[in-house]
Every structure is written in structure tokens, then in C-alpha cells.
Amino acid sequence: MTTTTTAPVVHSLAFMNGDEFRIPVFKLLKRDGTPYKHAKLPELDKDKALRIYRAMLFTRVLDERMLAAQRQGRLSFYMQCTGEEATIIGSAAALDDEDMIMAQYREQGALAYRGFGVDEFMDQLFGNERDHGKGRQMPVHYGSKDLHYMTISSPLATQIPQATGYAYGQKLSGLGHCTLTVFGEGAASEGDFHAALNMASVHQVPVIFLCRNNGYAISTPAHEQFSADGIAPRAFGYHMKVVRVDGNDILAVYQATREARCWAVENNRPVLIEAMTYRLAAHSSSDDPSGYRSKKEEEAWRDKDPVLRMRLWLEQQGWWAEEDEKREQDTLRREVLEAMKRAEKRPPPPLESLVTDVYDQVPPLLAEQLDRLKEHIRKYPDAYPRGARGLKEDTQGSGGGEHA
């Protein structure tokens, strides 16, 4: 029999429970944007620093405007990244552009950093004919093949083992890429989390597991989810490198992820990062956080606003000023509003797109079901106004498209 570890031998019985040590939190910037005394900041040039900050500002503006649109009844559902921008954008900025990102559902900042356009965001949110997913997904479930961002899946934690599998393929390709998968501490309670870490460690694949520990699994606080020292210590059970970082300190997140990427790619080994952060917004537009957390708690975290901390650091470098902030905010608000108006006016995807993209030729059974659907829409035109118009035009030989 062989064992995976060589442990020392003792002759006095002693139980251990992990209280012998606690994993520290890696920090570089104070709340006022100044570095800690002995902090060594990562090398970050002006262009990249401003690209990061503009992605943070865009994400904050997008979230504010789209939540308002949801409250106005213009959008069915929305989820904000507010308060977690440093964790999401800082980690994305530390990757190479061809590294895969497998996110949960609050990581729009990573897409913004990689260049996902404002119209692309809006087309997905409204599920119109230009939506990459052709209206098949809920709002905020983005995806981009060009930007190496896997389409979001609603079921919790499914992306974590998928990331391990994708990273195994990257290892076999030998092209020097890795996968970053993002999830919350609530998702870390799913079995998929443990299966993924074990598989990644056993098969030695270049994957970074990024847990954004924001303190709540929807309404369940962390102390009701687990009794150990957070998520980070779980890495030891899988013989995996781990670091805990201040998730509101974007330079710390960037440096931790950059180092993790180097280790993962150069050694084909996984890394776990636990980012300690807080979602300043509700879990989603369907959630009311006042039922499970206090205003005092929220205000304490607002003082740690990651966007403000990054802005203060930029100002100290002489790379940003008050007039830059006002101009950028005004520009982003205008662009988001104009893009939303354009997206609202675009028609939904063609009805036929319901049965395409999987088969080269639509199977007879699906074709029959589509014909029945068309008949149903013609029978109840008031329930499907735009779809009914398209079908009526089609039957009258006008050549109109079919939309539902």
C-alpha cells in the first residue's frame, strides 16, 4: 500500500481542529488609497490602470441604470456587481486575454474589462435579435466566445467542475493558458466545489478557483454556512496552494491572481483564492436585504468602497482628477442610456431560432413542434403581438420575419 503523504509519528494522542493557525489576509492599499508601509505594489502602467478603473466605473454605472430600468418595468431581472468590482475586475486584469473565465452570475465587470460592448450588454439583457444567446437566457447570463467568457449557467456551482475539465484540456494543448472560475462562498458548500478541487489537484491542471466571500449566500450569513475559518483552509485538504486577499483592494487582487496564474500555468497546478468582500447591493432585483442585514453593517462596508479606493490611488499617481471623473461618469451614463433605448426597440430573435444552432438540419419532430407553435400564435395573436404580426405578414406573402 502507498500513501500520498509522509506524516510524522507520535505516541501521545492529540486531536487537531485547525485552530492552531489562521490564514492571513493579503492587503496592499489602505482605504484612502495609500499603500501599507511595507507593501510592494505590482507593476501597473498608466494605460492598464486606467483600463481597469474605467471598467469599474462602467460596471457601477451599468448596474445603477439597469436596476432602475428593472424597477421601471423595462427589464425583468437584474443582478448587480456593486461592491465586488475589485475582486472581479482585478482578477480578470491579471489574466491573459485568451485565458478562460467561467463565472457565476455577478461578474459583468470581467466582460467589461475584456471589451464587451455596451450594446452587447443591452442586447443580452433584453434578449433581442442581436443577443448572442438569441433570447434563451435570463438577463445577466452573458457569454462571449470571442472574449473567452463561458456563458453563465443559473444552477449553482456547475461552472466549478467544468473549469477543472476545461483546464485539463488547456494542459493537454500546451499553449500556456489557464482557467479562472468565480463563485461565492455559498457555492463552495455544494458538492461540485469539492469534486472540482479534488479532480484539479489529482490531475494537476492550471485552474484558479476564485471564491468571492461576500458574507451571504443570498440571505444566509457565513456563520450559518460553515464553522471553519472561511473557505481558504479547504485547499489544504486537496494539497493546493491558497491565498486569502482583501477583495476590495484591487491591487492586492491583481497581484494575487497574477502570481496564481504564473504558478498554475508554469506548474500545471491549481490555486484557490478567497477574496473577502461584500455585495453592497441586494442579491438580485428580487431580493430585499433589509430582511437579513442592518443598515449599519452596509454603511461600514460602504466606507471600504473598492471603486473609491482605486480612484484615490490613481489620483495619487497623478493619473486621474476630478474633471476626469465627471467627464467619464457623464459619458458612461449617456452611452448606457442610449444603448438601452436601442436595445428596447430591436425585435426579438426569429421564431425559427428556437430549433436551430444544435442540428445541421432540423429533425422532423422539432419541425412539427415549430409548426404547432406557429399555429398556436396565429390562434392567440393578442398574447403574442409581435410574433402574431410576423406570422400574419408571412401568411399574406409579405416576406415579413417571424418573431415571438
C-alpha positions in Angstrom: 0.0 0.0 0.0 1.2 3.5 -0.8 0.1 6.8 0.8 0.0 10.3 -0.6 1.7 11.8 2.4 4.5 11.1 4.7 3.4 12.1 8.2 5.5 12.2 11.4 4.7 9.6 14.0 3.6 10.4 17.6 2.9 8.2 20.6 0.6 10.6 22.5 -2.9 11.0 21.3 -3.8 14.6 20.3 -6.7 15.8 18.2 -6.4 18.9 16.0 -9.2 21.1 14.7 -7.4 23.7 12.7 -7.4 26.4 15.4 -3.7 26.2 15.5 -3.4 28.7 12.7 -5.5 31.2 10.8 -4.9 32.2 7.2 -4.0 35.9 6.9 -5.5 38.5 4.5 -3.2 39.9 1.9 -3.6 43.7 1.6 -1.7 46.4 -0.3 -3.9 49.6 -0.2 -5.5 51.3 2.7 -9.0 52.8 2.3 -7.5 56.2 1.4 -5.6 54.7 -1.5 -2.2 54.9 0.1 -0.1 51.7 0.4 0.7 50.0 3.6 4.2 50.7 4.9 5.9 47.5 3.7 3.6 46.8 0.8 5.3 46.1 -2.6 2.8 47.2 -5.2 2.5 45.3 -8.5 3.9 46.9 -11.7 0.9 48.5 -13.3 1.4 51.1 -16.0 -0.9 54.1 -16.5 -2.8 52.7 -19.5 -3.7 49.4 -17.8 -4.6 51.1 -14.6 -7.0 53.4 -16.4 -8.4 50.5 -18.4 -9.1 48.8 -15.0 -10.7 51.8 -13.5 -12.9 52.6 -16.5 -14.2 49.1 -16.4 -15.0 49.6 -12.7 -16.8 52.8 -13.4 -18.7 51.3 -16.3 -19.9 48.4 -14.2 -21.1 50.7 -11.4 -23.0 52.9 -13.9 -24.4 49.9 -15.8 -25.7 48.4 -12.5 -27.3 51.6 -11.3 -29.1 52.3 -14.6 -30.2 48.7 -15.2 -31.6 48.2 -11.7 -33.6 51.4 -12.2 -34.8 50.0 -15.5 -35.9 46.9 -13.8 -37.8 48.9 -11.2 -39.5 50.8 -14.0 -40.7 47.5 -15.6 -38.5 47.8 -18.6 -36.4 44.8 -17.6 -37.5 41.6 -16.0 -34.5 40.8 -13.8 -31.1 42.2 -12.8 -28.1 41.4 -10.6 -25.5 44.0 -9.5 -21.8 43.7 -9.0 -21.8 46.7 -6.7 -19.1 46.4 -4.0 -17.3 43.5 -5.7 -15.8 45.3 -8.6 -12.2 45.0 -7.3 -12.5 41.2 -6.9 -13.9 40.7 -10.4 -12.1 43.2 -12.5 -8.8 42.9 -10.6 -8.7 39.2 -11.2 -9.7 39.5 -14.9 -7.0 42.1 -15.5 -4.3 39.7 -14.1 -5.1 37.1 -16.7 -4.0 36.9 -20.3 -6.9 37.7 -22.7 -7.1 34.2 -24.0 -7.4 32.6 -20.5 -10.9 31.2 -20.0 -13.3 32.8 -17.4 -16.1 30.7 -16.0 -18.2 33.0 -13.9 -21.2 32.6 -11.6 -23.6 35.5 -12.4 -22.3 38.7 -10.9 -19.1 39.1 -12.9 -20.1 41.5 -15.7 -17.1 43.6 -14.7 -14.7 41.0 -16.2 -16.5 41.2 -19.5 -16.4 45.0 -19.4 -12.7 44.8 -18.9 -12.2 42.5 -21.8 -14.1 44.8 -24.1 -17.7 43.5 -24.2 -19.6 46.5 -25.7 -22.4 48.4 -24.1 -24.7 47.3 -27.0 -23.8 43.7 -26.4 -24.7 44.0 -22.7 -28.0 45.6 -23.6 -28.9 43.1 -26.3 -28.4 40.2 -23.9 -30.4 41.9 -21.1 -33.4 42.5 -23.4 -33.0 39.2 -25.3 -33.4 40.8 -28.7 -32.4 39.6 -32.2 -28.8 40.6 -31.7 -28.3 38.8 -28.4 -25.5 36.2 -28.7 -27.7 33.7 -26.9 -30.8 34.5 -29.0 -33.0 35.2 -26.0 -32.6 31.8 -24.5 -31.1 33.0 -21.2 -32.2 35.1 -18.3 -30.9 38.7 -18.2 -27.3 39.0 -16.9 -26.4 35.5 -18.1 -23.8 36.7 -20.5 -21.4 34.8 -22.7 -18.7 35.6 -25.3 -16.8 33.1 -27.3 -14.6 35.9 -28.7 -13.6 37.1 -25.2 -13.2 33.6 -23.7 -16.0 34.1 -21.3 -18.1 31.0 -20.9 -21.9 31.5 -20.9 -23.4 31.8 -17.5 -25.5 28.9 -16.1 -28.1 29.5 -13.4 -27.7 26.3 -11.4 -25.3 27.0 -8.6 -21.6 25.8 -8.8 -21.9 23.9 -12.1 -19.1 26.0 -13.6 -16.5 24.9 -11.0 -16.0 21.3 -12.1 -16.4 22.4 -15.7 -13.5 24.8 -15.1 -11.4 21.9 -14.0 -12.3 19.9 -17.1 -11.6 22.9 -19.4 -8.2 23.5 -17.7 -7.3 19.8 -18.2 -7.8 20.4 -21.9 -5.6 23.5 -21.7 -2.9 21.4 -20.1 -3.1 18.9 -22.9 -2.9 21.7 -25.6 0.3 23.0 -24.1 -0.5 26.6 -25.1 0.2 28.2 -21.7 -3.4 29.2 -20.8 -5.4 28.7 -17.7 -9.0 28.9 -16.5 -10.3 31.2 -13.8 -13.6 30.2 -12.2 -15.5 32.6 -9.9 -18.1 31.6 -7.3 -19.4 32.7 -4.0 -18.9 31.1 -0.6 -22.4 29.7 -0.7 -21.5 27.8 -3.9 -18.5 26.4 -2.0 -21.0 24.4 0.1 -22.1 22.5 -3.0 -20.6 19.1 -3.7 -19.4 20.3 -7.1 -16.9 22.6 -5.4 -15.2 19.7 -3.6 -15.3 17.4 -6.7 -13.7 20.1 -8.7 -10.9 20.8 -6.3 -10.1 17.2 -5.8 -10.1 16.5 -9.6 -7.9 19.6 -10.3 -5.4 18.5 -7.7 -5.2 14.9 -8.7 -4.9 15.6 -12.4 -2.8 18.7 -11.8 -4.4 21.2 -14.1 -4.0 25.0 -14.5 -7.1 26.4 -12.9 -7.7 29.2 -10.4 -10.6 28.9 -8.1 -11.7 32.4 -7.0 -14.2 32.4 -4.2 -15.7 35.9 -3.6 -16.7 35.6 0.0 -19.2 38.4 0.4 -20.6 37.1 3.7 -24.0 36.0 2.4 -25.4 33.1 0.4 -28.4 35.2 -0.7 -29.8 35.8 2.9 -27.8 33.1 4.8 -24.8 34.7 6.6 -21.5 33.0 6.5 -21.6 31.9 10.2 -24.6 29.8 9.4 -23.0 28.2 6.4 -19.8 26.9 7.9 -17.9 27.0 11.2 -14.3 26.9 10.0 -12.0 29.8 9.1 -13.8 30.6 5.8 -13.1 28.8 2.5 -9.4 29.1 2.2 -8.4 26.3 4.6 -10.2 23.8 2.4 -7.3 24.0 -0.1 -5.1 22.1 2.4 -7.3 19.0 2.1 -6.6 18.9 -1.6 -2.8 19.7 -1.3 -3.4 23.0 -3.1 -1.8 26.4 -2.9 -4.1 29.1 -1.4 -4.2 32.8 -0.6 -6.7 35.0 1.1 -6.9 38.5 -0.2 -8.8 41.8 0.6 -11.4 41.6 -2.2 -11.9 45.4 -2.0 -8.2 46.1 -2.7 -7.9 45.9 -6.4 -4.1 45.9 -6.4 -4.0 43.1 -3.9 -6.4 41.1 -6.0 -4.5 41.8 -9.2 -1.2 40.7 -7.7 -2.5 37.6 -6.0 -4.2 36.5 -9.3 -1.2 37.3 -11.4 1.0 35.2 -9.1 -1.6 32.4 -9.0 -1.7 32.4 -12.8 2.1 32.1 -13.1 2.1 29.1 -10.7 -0.9 27.5 -12.4 0.5 27.8 -15.9 4.1 27.1 -15.2 3.5 24.1 -13.0 0.1 22.9 -14.2 -1.3 23.1 -10.7 -4.5 24.6 -9.2 -4.7 27.5 -6.9 -7.5 28.7 -4.5 -8.0 32.4 -3.9 -10.5 33.6 -1.2 -11.4 37.3 -1.7 -13.0 38.8 1.3 -15.6 41.4 0.0 -19.2 42.4 0.4 -22.1 43.0 -2.0 -23.4 46.5 -1.3 -26.5 45.7 -3.4 -29.2 43.1 -3.0 -28.6 39.6 -4.1 -30.7 40.3 -7.1 -33.6 42.6 -8.1 -35.9 40.1 -6.5 -34.2 40.3 -3.1 -34.7 42.7 -0.1 -31.5 42.7 2.0 -33.1 44.7 4.8 -34.7 41.5 6.0 -31.4 39.9 6.9 -28.7 42.6 7.4 -28.6 46.0 9.0 -28.0 49.5 7.5 -25.2 49.9 10.0 -23.4 46.9 8.5 -23.9 48.1 5.0 -22.6 51.6 5.8 -19.4 50.1 7.4 -18.7 48.3 4.1 -19.5 51.4 2.0 -16.5 53.0 3.7 -14.4 50.3 2.1 -15.8 51.0 -1.4 -13.4 49.4 -3.9 -14.1 51.9 -6.7 -13.3 54.9 -4.4 -10.1 53.2 -3.2 -8.9 52.7 -6.7 -9.8 56.3 -7.7 -7.8 57.7 -4.7 -4.8 55.6 -5.7 -5.0 56.8 -9.3 -5.2 60.5 -8.1 -2.1 60.0 -6.0 -0.3 58.8 -9.1 -1.4 61.9 -11.0 -3.3 59.7 -13.5 -6.8 60.9 -12.6 -8.6 64.0 -11.4 -12.0 65.3 -10.5 -12.7 66.6 -14.0 -11.8 63.2 -15.5 -14.2 61.6 -13.1 -17.1 63.9 -14.0 -16.4 63.6 -17.7 -16.2 59.8 -17.6 -19.4 59.4 -15.5 -21.4 61.7 -17.8 -20.2 59.8 -20.9 -20.9 56.4 -19.4 -24.4 57.4 -18.3 -25.2 58.7 -21.7 -23.8 55.7 -23.5 -25.7 53.2 -21.3 -29.0 55.1 -21.6 -28.7 55.4 -25.4 -27.8 51.7 -25.8 -30.7 50.7 -23.6 -33.1 52.7 -25.9 -31.6 51.0 -29.0 -31.9 47.5 -27.5 -35.5 48.0 -26.4 -36.5 48.8 -30.0 -34.9 45.8 -31.6 -37.2 42.9 -32.3 -36.8 39.5 -30.5 -34.9 36.7 -32.2 -36.6 34.9 -35.2 -39.0 32.2 -34.1 -37.0 29.6 -36.1 -34.0 30.2 -33.8 -35.8 28.1 -31.2 -34.8 25.0 -33.1 -31.5 26.0 -34.7 -27.9 26.0 -33.6 -27.9 22.4 -32.5 -28.7 20.4 -35.6 -27.4 20.9 -39.1 -30.9 20.0 -40.3 -33.9 20.5 -38.1 -35.2 17.0 -37.2 -38.8 16.2 -38.2 -40.1 16.1 -34.7 -38.8 19.6 -33.9 -40.1 20.9 -37.2 -43.5 19.5 -36.4 -43.4 21.2 -32.9 -42.4 24.5 -34.6 -45.4 24.3 -36.9 -47.7 23.7 -34.0 -46.2 26.7 -32.2 -46.9 28.9 -35.3 -50.5 27.7 -35.4 -50.8 28.5 -31.7 -49.5 32.0 -32.1 -51.9 32.6 -35.0 -54.8 31.4 -32.9 -53.9 33.7 -30.0 -52.4 36.8 -31.6 -53.2 39.1 -28.7 -50.9 37.0 -26.4 -48.0 37.3 -28.9 -48.4 40.7 -30.5 -45.1 41.0 -32.3 -45.0 37.3 -33.2 -48.5 37.4 -34.5 -47.7 40.3 -36.7 -44.8 38.4 -38.2 -46.8 35.4 -38.8 -49.7 37.3 -40.4 -47.3 39.1 -42.7 -45.8 35.7 -43.6 -49.2 34.2 -44.5 -50.0 37.2 -46.6 -46.8 36.7 -48.6 -45.3 40.0 -47.5 -42.0 38.3 -46.6 -42.1 39.6 -43.0 -39.9 37.8 -40.4 -41.4 35.6 -37.7 -40.8 36.9 -34.2 -42.1 35.7 -30.9 
